[in-house]
Amino acid sequence: DAMIGVVALALAAALEGRWVRAGAWTGLACWCGLYLGWMAGMGVAARGLRAATPPEILRTGGRMVGGALLAVGLGLAAAAPFAGSLGAAELHRPAPPAHEAFWRVNPWRGADVASFVAPGKVSLDGAVLREHPVYLGFATIALAAMGGTPAGWVAVAACIAVAPGDDLVLAGSPLGAHNPAVSVLHALPFGDRFRNHARLMLLGQLVLVAMASRGVRRLRARHRLLPGIVTVVVAAEVLLFSPARVPLPRTPEGSSVIYAALASVSAELPVRVIGARNPQQPLFDQRVHGRRLLNNPNRPDPGRPRPESEIVVAFGDAVSRLTEELGATVELLSPARGLPDLTFTANAGYVEGKLFISSAFKHPQR
């Protein structure tokens, strides 16, 4: 997401009619992330179609074709390792949950309708999730209104329309309505490959900021102090009312020493992260330990949600095998229908010297 600037460079080159340069930046965007390349490609293509008048084709048609071939060549090279998933018949998207507590940062699937304009901070202490905030900001919208263009507003409106994804959700609660704009998106090449449609607002926010910058320039023409005043207003809105956290969360280059200690432990043993310093910290740490995460930041796990019961069984199997690898004997009780829950059979009491304090379980089976 941080490489959205490459998309901006591709669009800027297209607006200036530098088609070969636009193609090069679009191809580079694919190497930063295929979804970034897709956004750059759609934006540059839209600009190219709009500029493709007979005189312009005669003047720069060769450069247009050259830029397109350059973008396609670089893009195909970047997409080659993912050819299987890109060519899959259907991308499974689970239904939205009954309520999403972190709807202001859109942790998965799509953008909450309210998250575009609803101010307010959100506490993510200890949470494990991805963040896709789409808050537009009233000050930014006002500035964009002063410097916007019809084409720019069409682009922003299109991104807002598709960012909620397949199912519309308001303030964390599903509305039970399908988003018709997504059908148009899915008709575009690879438009149905997005797992989280909220990411498409990166392009919308980029265009909105560009139009707001034009608005600031117009204010400067009226009075040289106005840009400074506006900067303070925008900064205050971001700091006080947007879901963005200040300072922004950062992840250290190194990983926790506990993962180094896991190197000798069975690779089948999954990891559950508690109290993450950064909501996406587990994804960075996973590069070190390479183990499956029980609390997946991509929740629910795209493609195949894992029920809690399945996670518990997988965790129990891994612990059993690990215990045997360490030299202990594990005796397993065969499952039987109607057998009471015996989860706490190992915690029968506390021993201190010759004193034994028996546990007093509430349920007689335990």
Disulfide bonds with the S-S distance in Angstrom:
none
